[in-house]
Amino acid sequence: MQILIAGASGFLGQRLIPHLRAAGHQVTPLVRRRPRPGEVRWDPTAGVLDATVVAAADAVINLAGAGVGDKRWTSQYKKVLVDSRVDTTRTLARAIAAAPRKPQVLLNSSAVGFYGDTGDRAVDETSPAGEGFLADLCKVWEAATRPAEDAGTRVALLRTGFPLDPAGGLLKPVYLQFKLFAGGRMGSGKQYLPWISVPDWLGAVEFTLERGSQGNAIAGPVNLTGPEPVTNAEFSATLARVLHRPNLFPVPGFALRAAVGEFGGEALASQRVLPAVLVREGFPFAHRTVEEALQQAVSSIT
């Protein structure tokens, strides 16, 4: 396939491009700076993307968006979080709708934050949206794909959990704490954590991309999470065991909220999210348990 990808420079984008190329796909990154050979420039803030570029693609993958945990959630940064997702998605969807030849599929990033705090209740792709800033963000983010869907392009919404890699995402700061003998659970530890190994995330994106034949297409929301969500306490105990470190220093919820503000409350939400679509479609998870995923993550840097 000829694939256009937005968000290519991000933590997951940097891993997805070589994965797709190794699988035989031709990948063209969309960039905002001066493009290098093999790249295409666009301006999602201004809604600018040449529809003829989109017409040459068989698929579009959108991973763009400012980091949720990168900065304190001021009103200004909340706007950045929304605009960086909605502007890019809307620009891509409208360009797809305007293209003389439509790409077959748009894979658009989303997040398990869509479900809000689910407590002990398990949720899957059929579950409704939750409440809170992240849930509201995911709703408008996903809605921005509508022009592409209305134009007949298959749209899959990749509701990603927490990909486990010491180089980025949730595991990066937690890994460091445990390596320094200062690790422990967050808050009560009873909240569920929807993890996924990076190899399974990459495989699930490729799996969703390629499942496009009639009667066999994957469209709509797809939870990119491991099949066995665990509580934060279980996650912390498992990471301690994998790293041969103690699990003695919990981070109280009030301390987390004091340190990072509103994001701290969202970080303590419980999300017992199940990948029902991937399971139904027979996706072969390489890492079915959090211990397998953490073993793989740690081995990737040792």
N, C-alpha and C positions, 0 to 999 in steps of 0.2 A: 504493500500500500504506500501511496504518497501521503505523508502525514504532516500537517502543520501543528506546531505545539507552542502554546503561550505559557509563560512561567518556567521556561527552560533553565533559567539560572538558579532556581530554588533548590532546596534540599532534595526533594523528590525528583524534580525535573532533571537534575544532573545525573541521576541514576537511571531514569526512565529512557533517556535518549540512547545511551549505549546498549541498553537491554533491547530496545526495539530494533536498532540497527543490526544487532547480532541475530535477531530473528528474521532478518531479510527485508525490513521496511526501510523506505527512504524518508528521513525526518528533516524537516526544515523549521528551525526555531524562529519565532517572531520576537524582534527586539525593538527597544525604543531608541537605543543609541545608533551611531553609524554602523550599518550592517557589514559584517565580514562576508567573504564568499560562502555561499550556502545558507545565508540568513536573509530574512525579509524584515524591513522596517515597518512599524505601524505606530499609531498614536491613539491608544484606547481612550485617553482622557478627552480627546477631541472627537472620538468616534470615527477615526480614519483608518481604514484598511481596504486596500484595493480588492474589489470583488473578483477580479480576474485571477488574482493570486489564490483566492479561496476556491475558484472554479477548477484549478489545476490539482486540488487535493482530493483524495478519497476519504480522508478522515481529518478531524480537528480535535485536538486535546487541549483543554484549558486548565492549567494548574495555577494561574496567576492569583496573587492576593498577598497583602502585607501580613507579616507574622502576628498571630493573635497574641502570643506571649512576649513579643519583642519589647513593648513599651507599656507604661502605665496607661490605663484606659481613661484618659481625659476625654472630654467631649470632642476635642479636635481629632484625637487618635481614633475614636470610634468612627468618625466620619471617614478617616483614611481606610479603616478596615472595611467599611461598606463600599466606598467608592472604588477601591482597588479591585474588588470582586465584581461589583455590578457593572462598572464601566467596561471592563474587559469582556465580560460575558455578553453584555448587550451589543458591543461592537462586533464580536464574532458572530452572534446569532443574526444580526441584521445583515452582515456581509454574506453569510450563508444564504439568507433569504433573497438577497439581491443578485447572487451569482448566477450566471447563465447555465452553469452546470453545478448542481448541488453536491457537496460531499455526502457520502453515504451515512456518516455517523459523526456526532459531536459527543465526546466524552467530557463532561464538565465537572470539575471538582466541586464538592460540597463537604459537609462534615457531619459527624454524629451529633454535633451540637444541635441539630435540627430537632432532636427528641427531648431536649431539656433534661431536667433531673427526673430519672425514671425510678429512683429508689431501688427496691428489690424486684420490680416488675420487669420482665424480659420484653423487649420490643424488637420488631423487625420492620421491613420496608412497608408493611401495610399499616403501621401505627401512625397516629396523627402527630402533628408538630407539637412541641412542648412550649414552655414559656421562658422568657428571659432574652437578654440581648443576643446571644448566639443563635437561639432558635429563630428569632425575628430576622437576623442577618441571613441565615440559611434560606428562609422562605423567600426573601426578595432576590437573593442570589440565584436560586433555582428558577424562579419565575422569569428571570431575564433571558432564559434560554427559549422562551416561547416562540419568538419569530422563526427560529430554525425548525422547531417541531411543526409549526403551522405550515412551513414550506415543504414538509415531507421528509426531512432528515431525521433519522433515528437519533434520539437523545437519551443518553444514560447519565444519571446523576450519581457521581462517585462520593458517597457519604463515608469519608475516611475516618477511621479511629486514630489510634496513636501508633504510627510505625516505629518499631524499636530499632534504633541505631544510635550508638554512642556519639556519633558525629553531629546529631541534630535531633530536633523534636523533644519530646518529653524525656527521653532517656538520657540526653546529654548532661543536664545538671544533676539528675539523680545518680547516674553512673559515677560522676565525680565525687559526690558526697559519700557514696559507699566505698569508693577506692581510698578515700581519705579517712576511713573508719568513722564516719559521721552520719551514716545513713539510717533511715527509719521510715515508718509509714507517715502519710500525710493526713492530718485531721484525725477522725475516729478510725480510719482504715476500713470502715464498713462499705464505703462507696465503691461501686463497680467501675472497672477500668477496661474500656474496649480497645485492646491492643491488636496489633497485627505485625508479623515479621516483614521486613522490607522485601525479601525475596517473594513472599506471598502477595504483597501489595503489587509488586511489579508484574507477577504472573497473573493476578486478578485483572489488572488493567488490560494486559494483552488478551486475556480470555474474553473480557467484555468487548473489546475492540473487534475481535474476530468472530464473535457469535452474532452474525448479522444476516444469516440466510432466512428466507421466509419461513415462518413457523418455528424458528429456532433463535430469533433475535432477542437480545437482552436490552430492554429499554426501561426508562423510568428510574426510580431510585435503586441503587445497589449499595448495600453496606459492605465496605471494605474493612472487615474486622476478622479477628481470629474466631474459630468456632466455639471457644470456651472462655468467655469473659471471666475475669477473676476480680476479687476485691483488692483494694489498694494494700491491705494488710498482707494478703496472699502474694501479691506482686512483690512487695518489699522483702518478704521472707524468702521468696524464690531468688530474687536478685542477690540477696546476701549469701545464699547458699552457692549460687553460681560463681560469685566472686570470692568466696571464702572470707567473708567479712561479717562483723557483727551487725545486728539489726536492732540498735538500742536507742536511737535518738529520734523519736517522733517529732514532726513539725506540727504544733498545735494550729488549729484552724484560725484562731484569732491572730496568731503571729503571721500566717501566710497572708491574711487579709490586710494586716497592717503593712506588710512589706510591698505587696503589689496591688492593693486596692481591690476594685470590683472583680478583676480577673481572678483573684484568689478565691472568691466565692464560686465562680464558674468552675475553677479547677477542682473544687471539692465536690462537684455534682456527681451523682451516681448515674452511670449510663450502662445498663445491662443490655447491650445491643448485639443482636444475633445476625449473622450473614445468611439469611434465609434464601435469597436469590442464588448466591454462589453455591450453597449446599444443594438446592433444588436442581441446579443446572450441572451438578457433578464436578465442580472445580476441585482439583486435587491439591488440597492444602499440604505444603511441605512441612509446616510446623503447626501442629494442631493444639499444642499446649504452650502456656507461657514459658515454661522451663525450656522447651525446645527452641522457642523464639529467642529467649535471652542467651542461651548457649550459642546460637548462631550469631547473634549480635556481638557478643564478646569475642568470639573466635575470629570475627571479621577484622579486628584491629590487633590481634595478637599473633 
